[in-house]
Amino acid sequence: MESSLTVLRVSLYHPTLGTAAFINVPLELQHDTSPLLIGRGHDTHLQLQLPHLSRRHLSLEPYLEPGSTLLAFCLKNLSRKSCVWVNGLLLRFLEQVPLSVTNRISFSNIQMTIHIERGTSLEAFVCCFHMSPSPLIYRPKAEETDE
């Protein structure tokens, strides 16, 4: 019986450069279970040529939770200069957080959403990329109070 790959549906948005910011991003990227590196460096798996991005900005790290037969993922901030926001949680240098099924991530003016569709393969996963022409994360404006 053939095992299915876990699919990460990744949408990307940049407010000033639009889809041109992601011109080198493939539509699909299959990866083994080593950390997937994102940044502007030549040694990254997902290379983004943006000036405020670190050479190795963040990593998407698959792992097995105890007692589970499905891949889980965490996101780690590898940038000394920038913070990464994951589902409203601030990650500083080398901090990491486990990802849920649907995730909202922002870093260096980039908005990213990751939706995880679990598969049974423990050897690899695939990222399917979509470049969005409109914002992915909406933040309500602070409400004024009389206090």
C-alpha positions as CSV (number, residue, x, y, z in Angstrom):
1,M,0.0,0.0,0.0
2,E,1.4,3.4,-1.0
3,S,1.6,6.1,1.7
4,S,0.4,9.6,0.9
5,L,2.5,12.7,1.5
6,T,1.6,15.4,4.0
7,V,0.7,18.6,2.0
8,L,1.4,22.1,3.3
9,R,-0.7,24.6,1.4
10,V,1.4,27.8,1.7
11,S,0.1,31.2,0.6
12,L,2.4,34.2,0.5
13,Y,1.8,38.0,0.3
14,H,4.0,41.1,0.3
15,P,2.3,44.5,0.7
16,T,4.5,46.6,-1.6
17,L,6.1,44.1,-4.0
18,G,3.0,41.9,-4.5
19,T,3.6,38.6,-6.3
20,A,6.9,39.9,-7.8
21,A,8.5,39.3,-4.4
22,F,8.0,35.6,-4.9
23,I,9.1,35.2,-8.5
24,N,11.6,32.4,-7.7
25,V,9.2,30.4,-5.5
26,P,8.1,27.1,-7.2
27,L,4.5,26.1,-7.3
28,E,5.4,22.8,-5.6
29,L,8.4,21.7,-3.5
30,Q,8.8,18.2,-2.2
31,H,11.2,17.9,0.8
32,D,12.5,15.2,3.0
33,T,12.1,15.3,6.8
34,S,15.1,17.6,7.4
35,P,14.3,21.2,8.3
36,L,13.1,23.3,5.4
37,L,15.1,26.6,5.4
38,I,13.6,29.9,4.3
39,G,15.6,33.0,3.7
40,R,17.6,34.9,1.1
41,G,20.7,32.7,1.3
42,H,21.8,30.4,-1.6
43,D,21.7,27.4,0.8
44,T,18.0,27.8,1.7
45,H,15.3,25.5,0.2
46,L,12.9,28.5,-0.3
47,Q,15.0,31.5,-1.4
48,L,13.3,34.9,-1.2
49,Q,15.3,37.9,-2.5
50,L,14.1,40.5,-0.1
51,P,16.5,43.0,1.5
52,H,15.2,42.8,5.1
53,L,15.3,39.0,5.1
54,S,18.1,37.1,6.9
55,R,20.2,34.6,4.9
56,R,18.5,31.9,7.0
57,H,15.4,33.5,8.4
58,L,13.2,30.6,9.6
59,S,12.9,26.9,9.4
60,L,9.9,24.6,9.1
61,E,10.8,21.5,11.0
62,P,8.9,18.2,10.7
63,Y,8.8,15.8,13.7
64,L,6.9,12.9,15.1
65,E,4.9,13.5,18.3
66,P,5.2,10.6,20.8
67,G,2.6,7.9,19.9
68,S,1.8,9.5,16.6
69,T,2.3,8.0,13.1
70,L,1.8,11.4,11.3
71,L,4.3,14.2,10.8
72,A,3.8,17.4,12.9
73,F,5.6,20.7,12.2
74,C,7.1,23.5,14.2
75,L,8.4,26.9,13.0
76,K,11.7,28.2,14.3
77,N,13.0,31.8,14.1
78,L,16.6,31.7,12.8
79,S,17.0,35.5,12.5
80,R,18.9,37.4,15.1
81,K,17.6,40.8,13.8
82,S,13.9,40.1,13.1
83,C,11.0,38.7,15.0
84,V,8.5,36.2,13.6
85,W,4.8,36.2,14.5
86,V,3.0,32.8,14.4
87,N,-0.7,32.8,15.2
88,G,-0.3,36.0,17.3
89,L,2.7,34.6,19.2
90,L,6.0,36.5,19.0
91,L,9.1,34.3,18.3
92,R,12.5,35.7,19.0
93,F,15.8,34.3,17.8
94,L,15.9,30.5,18.1
95,E,12.4,30.3,19.6
96,Q,10.0,27.8,18.0
97,V,6.3,26.9,18.2
98,P,4.4,23.9,17.0
99,L,2.0,24.5,14.1
100,S,-1.7,23.7,14.2
101,V,-3.7,22.8,11.1
102,T,-4.1,26.4,10.0
103,N,-1.4,29.0,10.8
104,R,-0.9,32.7,10.2
105,I,2.7,33.8,10.0
106,S,4.3,37.2,9.5
107,F,8.0,38.2,9.2
108,S,9.9,40.9,7.4
109,N,6.8,42.4,5.9
110,I,5.7,39.0,4.5
111,Q,2.4,37.4,5.3
112,M,2.2,33.6,5.1
113,T,-0.5,31.1,5.8
114,I,0.1,27.4,6.1
115,H,-2.7,24.9,6.1
116,I,-1.6,21.3,6.9
117,E,-3.2,18.3,5.2
118,R,-1.9,15.2,7.0
119,G,-0.6,12.2,5.0
120,T,0.9,8.9,6.1
121,S,4.4,9.2,4.7
122,L,7.2,9.7,7.3
123,E,9.9,10.2,4.6
124,A,8.8,13.4,2.9
125,F,6.2,16.2,2.7
126,V,5.3,18.6,-0.1
127,C,4.7,22.3,0.0
128,C,2.2,23.8,-2.6
129,F,2.7,27.5,-2.9
130,H,0.2,30.2,-3.9
131,M,1.2,33.9,-4.3
132,S,-1.7,36.0,-3.1
133,P,-2.4,39.5,-4.6
134,S,-4.3,40.5,-1.5
135,P,-3.5,40.5,2.3
136,L,-3.7,37.2,4.1
137,I,-3.8,38.5,7.7
138,Y,-6.2,41.1,8.8
139,R,-5.6,43.0,12.0
140,P,-8.6,44.9,13.5
141,K,-7.8,48.5,14.3
142,A,-7.6,49.2,18.0
143,E,-10.9,50.5,19.4
144,E,-11.0,53.8,21.2
145,T,-12.2,53.7,24.7
146,D,-13.2,56.4,27.2
147,E,-10.7,55.1,29.9
